Amino acid sequence: MTTTDELKSRPLPPGDFGLPLIGETIQFFRDPDFAQKRHQKYGSIFKTKLFGRPTVMISGSEANRFVLTHENQYFTSTFPPSTKILLGPASLAVQGGLNHLQRRKILSQAFQPRALAGYLTDMAEIAQGYLHKWERLGTFTWYPELRNLTFDIACKLLVGVDSASETLMGKWFEEWCQGLFSIALPLPWTKFGRALHCRKQLLNQIEQIIRQRQQSSDPGQDALGLLLQARDEQGNSLSLEELKDQILLLLFAGHETLTSALASTCLLLAQHPDIVAAIRAEQQQLNLQSPWTMEDLKQMTYLEQVLKEVMRLIPPVGGGFREVIQSCELNGYQLPKGWSVQYQISRTHHDSDIYTQPEQFDPERFNPERAEDKSKPFSYVPFGGGVRECLGREFAKLEMKLFTALLVRDYQWELLPEQNLDMVAVPTPHPRDGLRVNFWRREAEN
């Protein structure tokens, strides 16, 4: 146990705070290799200044373990000011301590196995509708289409709204997302200012939906219906203001990161036809009749390895922010109270001490014999970890698996030439030119 005096004698991590006030915030937004360059210079831990606050960036499974298992002791969740304001004060994401744990229990009721099984039919129907649409289009830019797909699925399964991407709600949501990771200047012409306006519109729409449900004899079996009926151990339910912020958070979680993961899946499979062939071989061997059940999807074990490898190679979230609530020590360096810490998911997933040839797309690394992610705890963290592990992770994995199985079974696609496939990091990784493809239905095999 390190004493207070010993802790104070520890050096601060190496690094540079950058400019007064803003520090290195602009470089953080603009340079996708921001952290990588500094890790190469300073090692696995360095200091910088982001969003006006001294920040330590760390990488590696052991650093992940330290941060993610000391929630509420040394660390609490934090976000950049723009994200915190736009998610809202009642959002589970910005809550801490006992309140976070109690609210998490209530929200988790919308993601229990029984609830997920109830979502499967609508999820498959919406996915099939988009696949048919893309077949008719033939040539299109995939990333914006995938954004619409995941938003339609999220709105249908969370609040019972059909084809939401075609409504004003879809337009407001896109504008709101654009401001989540921006500089928090509340002026009408800034990304943040426009996002604030759209948050207000979205909350008004969500409130109307909630009030209609509250007046109905049937609250429904979507996530909102389950949350309206949910109670904690003391019998308390979510207030209207809490419900609005939580629904907005769930829409974001069920859309933004999932779109990134699906876009990465489509890109990587287009670049690895041998892996597409192996997914199809598994499906032919299983010979399952559609519509698929949850048990059917569980049998697609190779497909599961492929999707794990997608999220290892291009994790939808590059890292997570925490605030230091009690000074502590990591790797011989002092982490002072009041500073921020960001743990690096992407860099951990590319650690050659954990993963063989980490830059290669190799789903076999997750087969039971190799199981490279099991070699060290917290070495595979696409959904975070600890008490703040992503609440909707099983929902996301289900949607990814169902969509990819339908896509690979019935369709083929190829990347159009002369497009920029470099990944834009903000708000979540996606190909710079939006992933332009030719798309067509496979001919039936005898």
C-alpha positions as CSV (number, residue, x, y, z in Angstrom):
1,M,0.0,0.0,0.0
2,T,1.5,3.3,-1.1
3,T,1.4,6.1,1.6
4,T,0.3,9.6,0.7
5,D,3.9,10.9,1.1
6,E,5.3,8.1,-1.1
7,L,2.6,8.9,-3.7
8,K,3.5,12.5,-3.8
9,S,7.1,11.6,-4.4
10,R,6.2,9.7,-7.5
11,P,6.9,11.5,-10.8
12,L,4.1,12.6,-13.1
13,P,3.9,10.7,-16.4
14,P,6.1,12.1,-19.3
15,G,4.4,14.2,-22.0
16,D,3.5,17.7,-23.0
17,F,0.4,19.8,-22.0
18,G,0.5,21.8,-25.2
19,L,-1.1,25.2,-25.5
20,P,-2.6,27.1,-22.5
21,L,-6.3,26.3,-21.8
22,I,-7.0,24.1,-24.8
23,G,-3.9,22.0,-24.5
24,E,-3.7,19.4,-27.4
25,T,-7.5,19.1,-27.9
26,I,-7.4,20.2,-31.6
27,Q,-4.6,17.7,-32.4
28,F,-6.6,15.0,-30.6
29,F,-9.6,15.6,-32.9
30,R,-7.7,16.1,-36.1
31,D,-5.0,13.4,-35.9
32,P,-6.1,9.8,-36.0
33,D,-2.6,8.7,-34.8
34,F,-2.6,11.2,-31.9
35,A,-2.1,8.6,-29.2
36,Q,0.0,6.3,-31.2
37,K,2.6,8.9,-31.9
38,R,2.9,9.9,-28.3
39,H,3.0,6.3,-27.1
40,Q,5.9,5.7,-29.4
41,K,7.7,8.7,-28.0
42,Y,6.9,8.3,-24.2
43,G,5.9,4.6,-23.8
44,S,2.7,3.0,-22.4
45,I,1.7,6.0,-20.3
46,F,1.9,9.8,-21.1
47,K,0.3,13.0,-20.1
48,T,-1.4,15.7,-22.2
49,K,-4.2,18.2,-21.8
50,L,-7.6,17.6,-23.4
51,F,-10.8,19.6,-23.0
52,G,-9.1,22.0,-20.6
53,R,-8.0,19.2,-18.2
54,P,-4.7,17.4,-17.6
55,T,-5.2,13.9,-19.0
56,V,-3.1,10.7,-18.8
57,M,-3.4,8.2,-21.7
58,I,-2.6,4.6,-20.9
59,S,-2.5,1.4,-22.9
60,G,-2.1,-2.4,-22.2
61,S,-4.2,-5.1,-20.5
62,E,-2.7,-4.4,-17.1
63,A,-3.5,-0.7,-17.3
64,N,-7.0,-1.5,-18.5
65,R,-7.5,-3.9,-15.5
66,F,-6.3,-1.3,-13.0
67,V,-8.7,1.4,-14.3
68,L,-11.7,-0.8,-15.0
69,T,-11.6,-2.7,-11.7
70,H,-11.2,0.4,-9.5
71,E,-14.4,2.3,-10.5
72,N,-15.7,4.3,-7.6
73,Q,-12.5,3.8,-5.6
74,Y,-9.9,5.6,-7.7
75,F,-11.9,6.5,-10.8
76,T,-15.3,7.5,-12.0
77,S,-16.6,7.8,-15.5
78,T,-16.3,11.1,-17.2
79,F,-16.8,12.5,-20.7
80,P,-15.7,15.6,-22.7
81,P,-18.0,18.5,-21.8
82,S,-19.9,18.3,-25.2
83,T,-20.7,14.6,-24.7
84,K,-21.8,15.1,-21.1
85,I,-24.1,18.0,-21.9
86,L,-25.7,16.3,-25.0
87,L,-26.2,13.0,-23.3
88,G,-28.0,14.8,-20.4
89,P,-27.7,14.9,-16.6
90,A,-30.0,11.9,-16.0
91,S,-28.2,9.7,-18.5
92,L,-26.7,6.5,-17.1
93,A,-23.5,7.2,-18.9
94,V,-22.7,10.3,-16.8
95,Q,-24.0,8.9,-13.4
96,G,-21.6,7.4,-10.8
97,G,-21.6,5.5,-7.6
98,L,-24.7,3.8,-6.1
99,N,-27.1,5.8,-8.3
100,H,-25.4,4.4,-11.4
101,L,-25.5,0.8,-10.1
102,Q,-29.2,1.1,-9.2
103,R,-30.2,2.7,-12.6
104,R,-28.1,0.1,-14.5
105,K,-30.1,-2.7,-12.9
106,I,-33.4,-1.2,-14.1
107,L,-32.1,-0.6,-17.7
108,S,-30.6,-4.1,-17.9
109,Q,-34.1,-5.5,-17.9
110,A,-34.4,-4.3,-21.5
111,F,-31.5,-6.5,-22.5
112,Q,-32.2,-9.8,-20.7
113,P,-32.2,-13.0,-22.9
114,R,-36.0,-13.1,-23.0
115,A,-36.1,-9.5,-24.2
116,L,-33.5,-10.1,-26.8
117,A,-35.3,-13.1,-28.2
118,G,-38.4,-10.9,-28.5
119,Y,-36.4,-8.4,-30.7
120,L,-35.3,-11.0,-33.2
121,T,-38.2,-11.0,-35.6
122,D,-38.4,-7.2,-36.1
123,M,-34.6,-7.0,-36.3
124,A,-34.6,-9.6,-39.1
125,E,-37.5,-8.0,-40.9
126,I,-35.8,-4.5,-41.0
127,A,-32.5,-6.0,-42.1
128,Q,-34.1,-8.0,-44.9
129,G,-35.9,-4.8,-46.1
130,Y,-32.6,-3.0,-46.4
131,L,-30.9,-5.9,-48.1
132,H,-33.7,-5.9,-50.7
133,K,-33.3,-2.2,-51.2
134,W,-29.6,-2.4,-51.7
135,E,-30.1,-5.2,-54.2
136,R,-32.3,-2.8,-56.2
137,L,-29.8,0.0,-55.9
138,G,-26.9,-2.1,-57.1
139,T,-24.3,0.6,-56.6
140,F,-24.3,2.8,-53.5
141,T,-22.4,4.3,-50.6
142,W,-22.9,1.8,-47.7
143,Y,-22.0,3.7,-44.5
144,P,-24.9,6.2,-44.6
145,E,-27.2,3.3,-45.4
146,L,-25.9,1.3,-42.4
147,R,-26.5,4.4,-40.2
148,N,-30.2,4.4,-41.4
149,L,-30.5,0.6,-40.8
150,T,-29.2,0.7,-37.2
151,F,-31.3,3.8,-36.4
152,D,-34.4,2.1,-37.8
153,I,-33.7,-1.1,-35.7
154,A,-32.9,0.9,-32.6
155,C,-36.1,3.1,-32.9
156,K,-38.3,0.1,-33.6
157,L,-37.0,-2.0,-30.8
158,L,-36.5,0.7,-28.2
159,V,-39.5,3.0,-28.7
160,G,-41.7,1.3,-31.3
161,V,-41.2,3.9,-34.1
162,D,-41.1,2.5,-37.7
163,S,-38.8,3.8,-40.5
164,A,-37.5,6.5,-38.1
165,S,-34.5,7.4,-40.4
166,E,-37.0,8.8,-43.0
167,T,-38.5,11.2,-40.4
168,L,-37.5,14.5,-38.8
169,M,-36.4,12.3,-35.8
170,G,-33.7,10.8,-38.1
171,K,-32.5,14.2,-39.2
172,W,-32.3,15.6,-35.6
173,F,-30.5,12.5,-34.4
174,E,-27.8,12.8,-37.1
175,E,-27.2,16.4,-36.2
176,W,-27.1,15.6,-32.5
177,C,-24.5,12.9,-33.1
178,Q,-22.3,15.3,-35.0
179,G,-21.9,17.5,-31.9
180,L,-21.3,14.8,-29.3
181,F,-17.5,15.0,-29.7
182,S,-17.0,18.6,-30.4
183,I,-15.8,21.8,-28.7
184,A,-18.7,22.8,-26.4
185,L,-19.4,26.3,-27.8
186,P,-23.2,26.8,-27.6
187,L,-23.4,29.1,-30.6
188,P,-26.1,28.5,-33.2
189,W,-23.7,27.9,-36.1
190,T,-21.3,25.5,-34.3
191,K,-21.7,21.7,-34.4
192,F,-22.4,21.8,-30.6
193,G,-24.9,24.5,-30.9
194,R,-26.9,22.7,-33.6
195,A,-26.7,19.5,-31.6
196,L,-28.1,21.2,-28.5
197,H,-31.1,22.4,-30.6
198,C,-31.6,18.9,-31.9
199,R,-31.4,17.3,-28.4
200,K,-34.3,19.5,-27.4
201,Q,-36.4,18.4,-30.4
202,L,-35.5,14.7,-29.8
203,L,-36.5,14.9,-26.1
204,N,-39.8,16.5,-27.0
205,Q,-40.5,13.6,-29.5
206,I,-39.4,11.0,-26.9
207,E,-41.6,12.6,-24.3
208,Q,-44.7,12.4,-26.6
209,I,-44.0,8.7,-27.2
210,I,-43.6,8.1,-23.4
211,R,-46.8,9.9,-22.5
212,Q,-48.8,8.0,-25.1
213,R,-47.5,4.7,-23.7
214,Q,-48.3,5.8,-20.1
215,Q,-51.9,6.4,-21.2
216,S,-52.2,3.1,-23.0
217,S,-53.4,-0.1,-21.3
218,D,-50.6,-2.0,-23.0
219,P,-47.1,-0.5,-22.4
220,G,-45.6,-2.7,-25.2
221,Q,-42.8,-5.3,-25.3
222,D,-40.1,-3.0,-26.8
223,A,-37.4,-1.6,-24.5
224,L,-39.6,1.4,-23.5
225,G,-42.5,-0.8,-22.6
226,L,-40.1,-2.9,-20.4
227,L,-38.6,0.2,-18.8
228,L,-42.0,1.7,-18.0
229,Q,-42.8,-1.5,-16.0
230,A,-39.4,-1.9,-14.5
231,R,-38.8,-1.3,-10.8
232,D,-35.6,-1.3,-8.6
233,E,-35.4,-3.3,-5.4
234,Q,-37.1,-0.5,-3.5
235,G,-40.0,-0.5,-6.0
236,N,-38.9,2.8,-7.6
237,S,-39.4,3.4,-11.3
238,L,-37.7,5.8,-13.7
239,S,-39.0,9.4,-13.7
240,L,-40.1,11.0,-17.0
241,E,-36.8,13.1,-17.2
242,E,-34.7,10.0,-16.5
243,L,-36.6,8.0,-19.1
244,K,-36.0,10.6,-21.8
245,D,-32.3,10.8,-21.2
246,Q,-31.9,7.0,-20.9
247,I,-33.9,6.4,-24.1
248,L,-31.7,9.0,-25.9
249,L,-28.6,7.2,-24.6
250,L,-29.9,3.8,-25.7
251,L,-30.6,5.1,-29.2
252,F,-27.1,6.4,-29.4
253,A,-25.6,3.2,-28.0
254,G,-27.7,1.1,-30.3
255,H,-26.8,3.1,-33.4
256,E,-23.4,4.9,-33.4
257,T,-21.0,2.2,-32.3
258,L,-23.0,-0.5,-34.0
259,T,-22.9,1.3,-37.4
260,S,-19.2,1.5,-37.1
261,A,-18.9,-2.2,-36.3
262,L,-21.1,-3.2,-39.2
263,A,-19.2,-0.9,-41.7
264,S,-15.9,-2.5,-40.5
265,T,-17.5,-6.0,-41.0
266,C,-18.6,-5.2,-44.6
267,L,-15.2,-3.6,-45.4
268,L,-13.1,-6.4,-44.0
269,L,-15.2,-9.2,-45.5
270,A,-14.9,-7.5,-48.9
271,Q,-11.1,-7.6,-48.5
272,H,-11.1,-11.3,-47.3
273,P,-13.2,-13.5,-49.7
274,D,-11.7,-16.6,-48.1
275,I,-13.3,-15.7,-44.8
276,V,-16.7,-15.1,-46.5
277,A,-16.4,-18.5,-48.0
278,A,-15.7,-20.0,-44.6
279,I,-18.8,-18.3,-43.1
280,R,-20.9,-19.7,-45.9
281,A,-19.4,-23.2,-45.4
282,E,-20.4,-23.1,-41.8
283,Q,-24.0,-22.1,-42.7
284,Q,-24.2,-24.9,-45.3
285,Q,-23.0,-27.4,-42.8
286,L,-25.5,-26.2,-40.1
287,N,-28.3,-26.2,-42.7
288,L,-30.6,-24.2,-40.5
289,Q,-34.0,-23.1,-41.7
290,S,-35.0,-19.5,-41.5
291,P,-36.4,-17.6,-39.7
292,W,-33.5,-18.2,-37.3
293,T,-34.0,-18.6,-33.6
294,M,-31.5,-17.5,-30.8
295,E,-30.4,-21.1,-30.6
296,D,-29.7,-21.2,-34.3
297,L,-27.5,-18.1,-34.1
298,K,-25.6,-19.6,-31.2
299,Q,-24.5,-22.5,-33.4
300,M,-22.7,-20.1,-35.8
301,T,-19.5,-20.3,-33.9
302,Y,-17.1,-19.4,-36.7
303,L,-19.2,-16.3,-37.6
304,E,-18.9,-15.3,-33.9
305,Q,-15.0,-15.6,-34.2
306,V,-15.1,-13.4,-37.3
307,L,-17.2,-10.7,-35.6
308,K,-14.9,-10.8,-32.5
309,E,-11.9,-10.2,-34.8
310,V,-13.6,-7.3,-36.5
311,M,-14.1,-5.6,-33.2
312,R,-10.5,-6.4,-32.2
313,L,-9.0,-5.0,-35.3
314,I,-11.3,-1.9,-35.6
315,P,-12.9,-1.4,-32.2
316,P,-16.0,0.9,-32.5
317,V,-14.8,2.8,-29.5
318,G,-11.1,3.7,-29.3
319,G,-10.9,4.2,-25.6
320,G,-12.8,5.4,-22.5
321,F,-12.4,8.4,-20.2
322,R,-12.3,8.3,-16.4
323,E,-11.8,11.0,-13.8
324,V,-9.3,10.4,-10.9
325,I,-11.3,10.8,-7.7
326,Q,-8.4,9.6,-5.4
327,S,-4.8,10.0,-6.3
328,C,-3.1,6.7,-7.1
329,E,-0.1,5.1,-8.7
330,L,0.3,3.3,-12.0
331,N,3.5,1.9,-13.4
332,G,5.5,4.0,-10.9
333,Y,3.8,7.3,-11.9
334,Q,1.4,9.4,-9.9
335,L,-2.1,9.9,-11.2
336,P,-3.3,13.1,-9.3
337,K,-6.9,13.6,-8.1
338,G,-8.9,15.7,-10.6
339,W,-7.0,14.6,-13.7
340,S,-8.6,12.6,-16.5
341,V,-7.4,9.1,-17.6
342,Q,-8.1,7.6,-21.0
343,Y,-7.6,3.8,-21.4
344,Q,-6.7,2.8,-25.0
345,I,-8.8,0.0,-26.4
346,S,-7.4,0.1,-29.9
347,R,-3.8,0.0,-28.8
348,T,-4.4,-2.9,-26.4
349,H,-6.1,-4.8,-29.3
350,H,-2.9,-4.4,-31.4
351,D,-0.5,-5.5,-28.7
352,S,1.9,-8.1,-30.1
353,D,2.5,-9.5,-26.6
354,I,-1.1,-10.6,-26.7
355,Y,-2.1,-11.1,-30.3
356,T,0.0,-13.0,-33.0
357,Q,0.6,-10.6,-36.0
358,P,-2.0,-8.2,-34.6
359,E,-2.3,-6.2,-37.9
360,Q,-3.7,-9.3,-39.7
361,F,-7.4,-10.1,-39.9
362,D,-7.4,-13.6,-38.5
363,P,-10.6,-14.9,-36.9
364,E,-8.9,-18.2,-36.0
365,R,-7.1,-16.4,-33.1
366,F,-10.4,-16.7,-31.3
367,N,-10.9,-20.5,-31.8
368,P,-10.9,-22.6,-28.6
369,E,-7.3,-23.9,-29.2
370,R,-5.7,-20.5,-29.6
371,A,-8.1,-18.2,-27.6
372,E,-5.5,-15.4,-27.7
373,D,-7.9,-13.0,-25.9
374,K,-7.9,-15.2,-22.8
375,S,-4.1,-15.0,-22.3
376,K,-4.4,-11.9,-20.2
377,P,-7.4,-10.3,-18.4
378,F,-8.7,-7.1,-20.0
379,S,-6.8,-7.7,-23.3
380,Y,-10.1,-7.8,-25.3
381,V,-12.3,-4.9,-24.3
382,P,-14.5,-3.7,-27.2
383,F,-17.3,-3.1,-24.8
384,G,-15.2,-1.8,-21.9
385,G,-15.2,-3.8,-18.7
386,G,-16.0,-3.8,-15.0
387,V,-19.2,-2.3,-13.6
388,R,-19.5,0.0,-16.7
389,E,-19.2,-2.7,-19.3
390,C,-21.6,-1.8,-22.2
391,L,-25.1,-2.6,-21.1
392,G,-26.3,-3.3,-24.7
393,R,-23.4,-5.6,-25.7
394,E,-25.6,-8.6,-26.2
395,F,-28.0,-6.5,-28.2
396,A,-25.1,-5.3,-30.4
397,K,-23.7,-8.8,-30.9
398,L,-27.1,-10.2,-31.8
399,E,-27.7,-7.5,-34.4
400,M,-24.2,-7.9,-35.9
401,K,-24.5,-11.7,-36.1
402,L,-28.0,-11.7,-37.6
403,F,-27.2,-9.0,-40.2
404,T,-23.9,-10.6,-41.2
405,A,-25.4,-14.1,-41.5
406,L,-28.3,-12.8,-43.8
407,L,-25.8,-10.7,-45.8
408,V,-23.3,-13.5,-46.4
409,R,-25.9,-16.1,-47.1
410,D,-27.8,-14.3,-49.8
411,Y,-25.6,-11.5,-51.2
412,Q,-22.2,-10.6,-52.7
413,W,-20.5,-7.2,-52.8
414,E,-17.3,-5.6,-54.0
415,L,-15.5,-2.4,-53.3
416,L,-15.5,0.2,-56.0
417,P,-12.0,1.3,-57.1
418,E,-10.5,4.7,-56.4
419,Q,-12.0,5.4,-53.0
420,N,-10.3,6.4,-49.7
421,L,-10.7,3.5,-47.2
422,D,-8.7,5.2,-44.5
423,M,-10.7,5.2,-41.2
424,V,-12.0,8.5,-39.9
425,A,-11.9,8.2,-36.0
426,V,-14.7,10.7,-34.9
427,P,-17.4,10.1,-33.8
428,T,-16.7,6.4,-34.4
429,P,-14.4,4.7,-37.0
430,H,-15.7,4.6,-40.6
431,P,-14.1,4.7,-44.1
432,R,-13.4,8.2,-45.2
433,D,-15.4,7.9,-48.5
434,G,-18.3,6.1,-46.9
435,L,-17.6,2.6,-48.4
436,R,-18.8,2.6,-52.0
437,V,-19.8,-0.8,-53.3
438,N,-21.4,-2.9,-56.0
439,F,-24.0,-5.2,-54.5
440,W,-26.0,-8.1,-55.9
441,R,-27.9,-11.3,-54.9
442,R,-26.0,-14.5,-55.0
443,E,-27.2,-17.2,-57.4
444,A,-28.6,-20.2,-55.6
445,E,-26.2,-23.1,-55.4
446,N,-27.4,-26.6,-56.3
